[in-house]
Every structure is written in C-alpha cells, then in structure tokens.
Amino acid sequence: SKSKTVYMEVLILTTSHFKSSGHNHLQDIRPYF
C-alpha cells in the first residue's frame, strides 16, 4: 500500500535526522507510535 510506503520513508528520514543530531532517536520518536 502506498500509505505504508510513505510511513516507512518518513520513519527512515526521522531516524536519520535524530541520529545525525546525536539524539536518542528511538526515545524521541516513540510518542508517535
């Protein structure tokens, strides 16, 4: 499904962003689940 693909792309981008920012990305994005 297209929506799932978009979700995964956003998740990857968010994870990459927090990694490059030096944050604990798993903790930072957890509220969105």
mmCIF entry with sequence, helices, sheets and N, C-alpha, C, O atoms, coordinates in Angstrom:
data_MODEL
# 
_entry.id   MODEL 
# 
_entity.id                         1 
_entity.type                       polymer 
_entity.pdbx_number_of_molecules   1 
# 
_entity_poly.entity_id                      1 
_entity_poly.type                           'polypeptide(L)' 
_entity_poly.nstd_linkage                   no 
_entity_poly.nstd_monomer                   no 
_entity_poly.pdbx_seq_one_letter_code       SKSKTVYMEVLILTTSHFKSSGHNHLQDIRPYF 
_entity_poly.pdbx_seq_one_letter_code_can   SKSKTVYMEVLILTTSHFKSSGHNHLQDIRPYF 
_entity_poly.pdbx_strand_id                 A 
# 
loop_
_entity_poly_seq.entity_id 
_entity_poly_seq.num 
_entity_poly_seq.mon_id 
_entity_poly_seq.hetero 
1 1  SER n 
1 2  LYS n 
1 3  SER n 
1 4  LYS n 
1 5  THR n 
1 6  VAL n 
1 7  TYR n 
1 8  MET n 
1 9  GLU n 
1 10 VAL n 
1 11 LEU n 
1 12 ILE n 
1 13 LEU n 
1 14 THR n 
1 15 THR n 
1 16 SER n 
1 17 HIS n 
1 18 PHE n 
1 19 LYS n 
1 20 SER n 
1 21 SER n 
1 22 GLY n 
1 23 HIS n 
1 24 ASN n 
1 25 HIS n 
1 26 LEU n 
1 27 GLN n 
1 28 ASP n 
1 29 ILE n 
1 30 ARG n 
1 31 PRO n 
1 32 TYR n 
1 33 PHE n 
# 
_struct_asym.id          A 
_struct_asym.entity_id   1 
# 
loop_
_struct_conf.conf_type_id 
_struct_conf.id 
_struct_conf.pdbx_PDB_helix_id 
_struct_conf.beg_label_comp_id 
_struct_conf.beg_label_asym_id 
_struct_conf.beg_label_seq_id 
_struct_conf.pdbx_beg_PDB_ins_code 
_struct_conf.end_label_comp_id 
_struct_conf.end_label_asym_id 
_struct_conf.end_label_seq_id 
_struct_conf.pdbx_end_PDB_ins_code 
_struct_conf.beg_auth_comp_id 
_struct_conf.beg_auth_asym_id 
_struct_conf.beg_auth_seq_id 
_struct_conf.end_auth_comp_id 
_struct_conf.end_auth_asym_id 
_struct_conf.end_auth_seq_id 
_struct_conf.pdbx_PDB_helix_class 
_struct_conf.details 
_struct_conf.pdbx_PDB_helix_length 
HELX_P HELX_P1 AA1 LYS A 2  ? SER A 21 ? LYS A 2  SER A 21 1 ? 20 
HELX_P HELX_P2 AA2 HIS A 25 ? ILE A 29 ? HIS A 25 ILE A 29 1 ? 5  
HELX_P HELX_P3 AA3 ARG A 30 ? TYR A 32 ? ARG A 30 TYR A 32 5 ? 3  
# 
_struct_conf_type.id          HELX_P 
_struct_conf_type.criteria    ? 
_struct_conf_type.reference   ? 
# 
loop_
_atom_site.group_PDB 
_atom_site.id 
_atom_site.type_symbol 
_atom_site.label_atom_id 
_atom_site.label_alt_id 
_atom_site.label_comp_id 
_atom_site.label_asym_id 
_atom_site.label_entity_id 
_atom_site.label_seq_id 
_atom_site.pdbx_PDB_ins_code 
_atom_site.Cartn_x 
_atom_site.Cartn_y 
_atom_site.Cartn_z 
_atom_site.occupancy 
_atom_site.B_iso_or_equiv 
_atom_site.pdbx_formal_charge 
_atom_site.auth_seq_id 
_atom_site.auth_comp_id 
_atom_site.auth_asym_id 
_atom_site.auth_atom_id 
_atom_site.pdbx_PDB_model_num 
ATOM 1   N N  . SER A 1 1  ? 0.835  -1.195 0.000  1.00 0.00 ? 1  SER A N  1 
ATOM 2   C CA . SER A 1 1  ? 0.000  0.000  0.000  1.00 0.00 ? 1  SER A CA 1 
ATOM 3   C C  . SER A 1 1  ? 0.875  1.252  0.000  1.00 0.00 ? 1  SER A C  1 
ATOM 4   O O  . SER A 1 1  ? 1.954  1.269  0.592  1.00 0.00 ? 1  SER A O  1 
ATOM 5   N N  . LYS A 1 2  ? 0.407  2.271  -0.655 1.00 0.00 ? 2  LYS A N  1 
ATOM 6   C CA . LYS A 1 2  ? 1.195  3.494  -0.774 1.00 0.00 ? 2  LYS A CA 1 
ATOM 7   C C  . LYS A 1 2  ? 1.384  4.171  0.576  1.00 0.00 ? 2  LYS A C  1 
ATOM 8   O O  . LYS A 1 2  ? 2.462  4.691  0.865  1.00 0.00 ? 2  LYS A O  1 
ATOM 9   N N  . SER A 1 3  ? 0.343  4.167  1.405  1.00 0.00 ? 3  SER A N  1 
ATOM 10  C CA . SER A 1 3  ? 0.426  4.843  2.699  1.00 0.00 ? 3  SER A CA 1 
ATOM 11  C C  . SER A 1 3  ? 1.502  4.225  3.576  1.00 0.00 ? 3  SER A C  1 
ATOM 12  O O  . SER A 1 3  ? 2.192  4.931  4.311  1.00 0.00 ? 3  SER A O  1 
ATOM 13  N N  . LYS A 1 4  ? 1.646  2.895  3.499  1.00 0.00 ? 4  LYS A N  1 
ATOM 14  C CA . LYS A 1 4  ? 2.664  2.224  4.303  1.00 0.00 ? 4  LYS A CA 1 
ATOM 15  C C  . LYS A 1 4  ? 4.056  2.605  3.813  1.00 0.00 ? 4  LYS A C  1 
ATOM 16  O O  . LYS A 1 4  ? 4.976  2.773  4.615  1.00 0.00 ? 4  LYS A O  1 
ATOM 17  N N  . THR A 1 5  ? 4.211  2.741  2.500  1.00 0.00 ? 5  THR A N  1 
ATOM 18  C CA . THR A 1 5  ? 5.500  3.129  1.942  1.00 0.00 ? 5  THR A CA 1 
ATOM 19  C C  . THR A 1 5  ? 5.888  4.523  2.415  1.00 0.00 ? 5  THR A C  1 
ATOM 20  O O  . THR A 1 5  ? 7.032  4.758  2.803  1.00 0.00 ? 5  THR A O  1 
ATOM 21  N N  . VAL A 1 6  ? 4.933  5.442  2.381  1.00 0.00 ? 6  VAL A N  1 
ATOM 22  C CA . VAL A 1 6  ? 5.189  6.812  2.831  1.00 0.00 ? 6  VAL A CA 1 
ATOM 23  C C  . VAL A 1 6  ? 5.558  6.818  4.303  1.00 0.00 ? 6  VAL A C  1 
ATOM 24  O O  . VAL A 1 6  ? 6.468  7.536  4.718  1.00 0.00 ? 6  VAL A O  1 
ATOM 25  N N  . TYR A 1 7  ? 4.850  6.018  5.093  1.00 0.00 ? 7  TYR A N  1 
ATOM 26  C CA . TYR A 1 7  ? 5.130  5.932  6.530  1.00 0.00 ? 7  TYR A CA 1 
ATOM 27  C C  . TYR A 1 7  ? 6.550  5.465  6.781  1.00 0.00 ? 7  TYR A C  1 
ATOM 28  O O  . TYR A 1 7  ? 7.250  6.008  7.636  1.00 0.00 ? 7  TYR A O  1 
ATOM 29  N N  . MET A 1 8  ? 6.975  4.450  6.030  1.00 0.00 ? 8  MET A N  1 
ATOM 30  C CA . MET A 1 8  ? 8.325  3.920  6.208  1.00 0.00 ? 8  MET A CA 1 
ATOM 31  C C  . MET A 1 8  ? 9.375  4.952  5.798  1.00 0.00 ? 8  MET A C  1 
ATOM 32  O O  . MET A 1 8  ? 10.421 5.062  6.438  1.00 0.00 ? 8  MET A O  1 
ATOM 33  N N  . GLU A 1 9  ? 9.098  5.707  4.732  1.00 0.00 ? 9  GLU A N  1 
ATOM 34  C CA . GLU A 1 9  ? 10.034 6.740  4.289  1.00 0.00 ? 9  GLU A CA 1 
ATOM 35  C C  . GLU A 1 9  ? 10.195 7.815  5.355  1.00 0.00 ? 9  GLU A C  1 
ATOM 36  O O  . GLU A 1 9  ? 11.305 8.262  5.640  1.00 0.00 ? 9  GLU A O  1 
ATOM 37  N N  . VAL A 1 10 ? 9.072  8.222  5.942  1.00 0.00 ? 10 VAL A N  1 
ATOM 38  C CA . VAL A 1 10 ? 9.109  9.233  6.999  1.00 0.00 ? 10 VAL A CA 1 
ATOM 39  C C  . VAL A 1 10 ? 9.862  8.705  8.211  1.00 0.00 ? 10 VAL A C  1 
ATOM 40  O O  . VAL A 1 10 ? 10.645 9.423  8.832  1.00 0.00 ? 10 VAL A O  1 
ATOM 41  N N  . LEU A 1 11 ? 9.614  7.425  8.542  1.00 0.00 ? 11 LEU A N  1 
ATOM 42  C CA . LEU A 1 11 ? 10.283 6.820  9.693  1.00 0.00 ? 11 LEU A CA 1 
ATOM 43  C C  . LEU A 1 11 ? 11.795 6.786  9.486  1.00 0.00 ? 11 LEU A C  1 
ATOM 44  O O  . LEU A 1 11 ? 12.563 7.085  10.401 1.00 0.00 ? 11 LEU A O  1 
ATOM 45  N N  . ILE A 1 12 ? 12.214 6.420  8.276  1.00 0.00 ? 12 ILE A N  1 
ATOM 46  C CA . ILE A 1 12 ? 13.644 6.366  7.959  1.00 0.00 ? 12 ILE A CA 1 
ATOM 47  C C  . ILE A 1 12 ? 14.257 7.766  8.020  1.00 0.00 ? 12 ILE A C  1 
ATOM 48  O O  . ILE A 1 12 ? 15.342 7.949  8.572  1.00 0.00 ? 12 ILE A O  1 
ATOM 49  N N  . LEU A 1 13 ? 13.566 8.743  7.454  1.00 0.00 ? 13 LEU A N  1 
ATOM 50  C CA . LEU A 1 13 ? 14.077 10.112 7.474  1.00 0.00 ? 13 LEU A CA 1 
ATOM 51  C C  . LEU A 1 13 ? 14.168 10.641 8.898  1.00 0.00 ? 13 LEU A C  1 
ATOM 52  O O  . LEU A 1 13 ? 15.143 11.301 9.260  1.00 0.00 ? 13 LEU A O  1 
ATOM 53  N N  . THR A 1 14 ? 13.151 10.350 9.706  1.00 0.00 ? 14 THR A N  1 
ATOM 54  C CA . THR A 1 14 ? 13.141 10.801 11.097 1.00 0.00 ? 14 THR A CA 1 
ATOM 55  C C  . THR A 1 14 ? 14.276 10.165 11.871 1.00 0.00 ? 14 THR A C  1 
ATOM 56  O O  . THR A 1 14 ? 14.968 10.831 12.642 1.00 0.00 ? 14 THR A O  1 
ATOM 57  N N  . THR A 1 15 ? 14.465 8.857  11.660 1.00 0.00 ? 15 THR A N  1 
ATOM 58  C CA . THR A 1 15 ? 15.540 8.146  12.346 1.00 0.00 ? 15 THR A CA 1 
ATOM 59  C C  . THR A 1 15 ? 16.894 8.716  11.947 1.00 0.00 ? 15 THR A C  1 
ATOM 60  O O  . THR A 1 15 ? 17.756 8.926  12.800 1.00 0.00 ? 15 THR A O  1 
ATOM 61  N N  . SER A 1 16 ? 17.086 8.967  10.658 1.00 0.00 ? 16 SER A N  1 
ATOM 62  C CA . SER A 1 16 ? 18.350 9.508  10.171 1.00 0.00 ? 16 SER A CA 1 
ATOM 63  C C  . SER A 1 16 ? 18.595 10.900 10.749 1.00 0.00 ? 16 SER A C  1 
ATOM 64  O O  . SER A 1 16 ? 19.723 11.247 11.098 1.00 0.00 ? 16 SER A O  1 
ATOM 65  N N  . HIS A 1 17 ? 17.529 11.692 10.847 1.00 0.00 ? 17 HIS A N  1 
ATOM 66  C CA . HIS A 1 17 ? 17.639 13.049 11.379 1.00 0.00 ? 17 HIS A CA 1 
ATOM 67  C C  . HIS A 1 17 ? 18.110 13.026 12.825 1.00 0.00 ? 17 HIS A C  1 
ATOM 68  O O  . HIS A 1 17 ? 19.026 13.760 13.195 1.00 0.00 ? 17 HIS A O  1 
ATOM 69  N N  . PHE A 1 18 ? 17.487 12.189 13.641 1.00 0.00 ? 18 PHE A N  1 
ATOM 70  C CA . PHE A 1 18 ? 17.843 12.143 15.053 1.00 0.00 ? 18 PHE A CA 1 
ATOM 71  C C  . PHE A 1 18 ? 19.229 11.540 15.257 1.00 0.00 ? 18 PHE A C  1 
ATOM 72  O O  . PHE A 1 18 ? 19.945 11.935 16.177 1.00 0.00 ? 18 PHE A O  1 
ATOM 73  N N  . LYS A 1 19 ? 19.612 10.592 14.412 1.00 0.00 ? 19 LYS A N  1 
ATOM 74  C CA . LYS A 1 19 ? 20.960 10.021 14.509 1.00 0.00 ? 19 LYS A CA 1 
ATOM 75  C C  . LYS A 1 19 ? 22.004 11.092 14.215 1.00 0.00 ? 19 LYS A C  1 
ATOM 76  O O  . LYS A 1 19 ? 22.999 11.206 14.931 1.00 0.00 ? 19 LYS A O  1 
ATOM 77  N N  . SER A 1 20 ? 21.779 11.875 13.164 1.00 0.00 ? 20 SER A N  1 
ATOM 78  C CA . SER A 1 20 ? 22.737 12.905 12.787 1.00 0.00 ? 20 SER A CA 1 
ATOM 79  C C  . SER A 1 20 ? 22.760 14.037 13.808 1.00 0.00 ? 20 SER A C  1 
ATOM 80  O O  . SER A 1 20 ? 23.762 14.739 13.941 1.00 0.00 ? 20 SER A O  1 
ATOM 81  N N  . SER A 1 21 ? 21.650 14.214 14.529 1.00 0.00 ? 21 SER A N  1 
ATOM 82  C CA . SER A 1 21 ? 21.572 15.255 15.547 1.00 0.00 ? 21 SER A CA 1 
ATOM 83  C C  . SER A 1 21 ? 22.172 14.798 16.866 1.00 0.00 ? 21 SER A C  1 
ATOM 84  O O  . SER A 1 21 ? 22.362 15.603 17.777 1.00 0.00 ? 21 SER A O  1 
ATOM 85  N N  . GLY A 1 22 ? 22.471 13.505 16.972 1.00 0.00 ? 22 GLY A N  1 
ATOM 86  C CA . GLY A 1 22 ? 23.081 12.973 18.174 1.00 0.00 ? 22 GLY A CA 1 
ATOM 87  C C  . GLY A 1 22 ? 22.079 12.685 19.273 1.00 0.00 ? 22 GLY A C  1 
ATOM 88  O O  . GLY A 1 22 ? 22.465 12.503 20.428 1.00 0.00 ? 22 GLY A O  1 
ATOM 89  N N  . HIS A 1 23 ? 20.798 12.641 18.935 1.00 0.00 ? 23 HIS A N  1 
ATOM 90  C CA . HIS A 1 23 ? 19.778 12.331 19.925 1.00 0.00 ? 23 HIS A CA 1 
ATOM 91  C C  . HIS A 1 23 ? 19.521 10.831 19.987 1.00 0.00 ? 23 HIS A C  1 
ATOM 92  O O  . HIS A 1 23 ? 19.915 10.082 19.093 1.00 0.00 ? 23 HIS A O  1 
ATOM 93  N N  . ASN A 1 24 ? 18.862 10.412 21.044 1.00 0.00 ? 24 ASN A N  1 
ATOM 94  C CA . ASN A 1 24 ? 18.378 9.033  21.125 1.00 0.00 ? 24 ASN A CA 1 
ATOM 95  C C  . ASN A 1 24 ? 17.099 8.985  20.299 1.00 0.00 ? 24 ASN A C  1 
ATOM 96  O O  . ASN A 1 24 ? 16.018 9.288  20.804 1.00 0.00 ? 24 ASN A O  1 
ATOM 97  N N  . HIS A 1 25 ? 17.221 8.603  19.019 1.00 0.00 ? 25 HIS A N  1 
ATOM 98  C CA . HIS A 1 25 ? 16.097 8.695  18.101 1.00 0.00 ? 25 HIS A CA 1 
ATOM 99  C C  . HIS A 1 25 ? 14.938 7.802  18.499 1.00 0.00 ? 25 HIS A C  1 
ATOM 100 O O  . HIS A 1 25 ? 13.782 8.173  18.294 1.00 0.00 ? 25 HIS A O  1 
ATOM 101 N N  . LEU A 1 26 ? 15.214 6.639  19.063 1.00 0.00 ? 26 LEU A N  1 
ATOM 102 C CA . LEU A 1 26 ? 14.128 5.748  19.456 1.00 0.00 ? 26 LEU A CA 1 
ATOM 103 C C  . LEU A 1 26 ? 13.284 6.384  20.545 1.00 0.00 ? 26 LEU A C  1 
ATOM 104 O O  . LEU A 1 26 ? 12.058 6.272  20.528 1.00 0.00 ? 26 LEU A O  1 
ATOM 105 N N  . GLN A 1 27 ? 13.928 7.049  21.488 1.00 0.00 ? 27 GLN A N  1 
ATOM 106 C CA . GLN A 1 27 ? 13.190 7.694  22.567 1.00 0.00 ? 27 GLN A CA 1 
ATOM 107 C C  . GLN A 1 27 ? 12.411 8.895  22.035 1.00 0.00 ? 27 GLN A C  1 
ATOM 108 O O  . GLN A 1 27 ? 11.286 9.149  22.465 1.00 0.00 ? 27 GLN A O  1 
ATOM 109 N N  . ASP A 1 28 ? 13.009 9.630  21.100 1.00 0.00 ? 28 ASP A N  1 
ATOM 110 C CA . ASP A 1 28 ? 12.391 10.845 20.596 1.00 0.00 ? 28 ASP A CA 1 
ATOM 111 C C  . ASP A 1 28 ? 11.159 10.578 19.740 1.00 0.00 ? 28 ASP A C  1 
ATOM 112 O O  . ASP A 1 28 ? 10.206 11.356 19.766 1.00 0.00 ? 28 ASP A O  1 
ATOM 113 N N  . ILE A 1 29 ? 11.172 9.470  18.975 1.00 0.00 ? 29 ILE A N  1 
ATOM 114 C CA . ILE A 1 29 ? 10.045 9.219  18.074 1.00 0.00 ? 29 ILE A CA 1 
ATOM 115 C C  . ILE A 1 29 ? 8.992  8.317  18.689 1.00 0.00 ? 29 ILE A C  1 
ATOM 116 O O  . ILE A 1 29 ? 7.927  8.120  18.105 1.00 0.00 ? 29 ILE A O  1 
ATOM 117 N N  . ARG A 1 30 ? 9.279  7.762  19.874 1.00 0.00 ? 30 ARG A N  1 
ATOM 118 C CA . ARG A 1 30 ? 8.345  6.828  20.493 1.00 0.00 ? 30 ARG A CA 1 
ATOM 119 C C  . ARG A 1 30 ? 6.931  7.411  20.674 1.00 0.00 ? 30 ARG A C  1 
ATOM 120 O O  . ARG A 1 30 ? 5.963  6.676  20.478 1.00 0.00 ? 30 ARG A O  1 
ATOM 121 N N  . PRO A 1 31 ? 6.763  8.696  21.040 1.00 0.00 ? 31 PRO A N  1 
ATOM 122 C CA . PRO A 1 31 ? 5.406  9.232  21.231 1.00 0.00 ? 31 PRO A CA 1 
ATOM 123 C C  . PRO A 1 31 ? 4.525  9.153  19.988 1.00 0.00 ? 31 PRO A C  1 
ATOM 124 O O  . PRO A 1 31 ? 3.303  9.259  20.091 1.00 0.00 ? 31 PRO A O  1 
ATOM 125 N N  . TYR A 1 32 ? 5.130  8.967  18.815 1.00 0.00 ? 32 TYR A N  1 
ATOM 126 C CA . TYR A 1 32 ? 4.347  8.927  17.586 1.00 0.00 ? 32 TYR A CA 1 
ATOM 127 C C  . TYR A 1 32 ? 3.754  7.554  17.305 1.00 0.00 ? 32 TYR A C  1 
ATOM 128 O O  . TYR A 1 32 ? 2.985  7.401  16.356 1.00 0.00 ? 32 TYR A O  1 
ATOM 129 N N  . PHE A 1 33 ? 4.099  6.550  18.114 1.00 0.00 ? 33 PHE A N  1 
ATOM 130 C CA . PHE A 1 33 ? 3.585  5.202  17.893 1.00 0.00 ? 33 PHE A CA 1 
ATOM 131 C C  . PHE A 1 33 ? 2.373  4.940  18.776 1.00 0.00 ? 33 PHE A C  1 
ATOM 132 O O  . PHE A 1 33 ? 1.800  3.852  18.729 1.00 0.00 ? 33 PHE A O  1 
# 
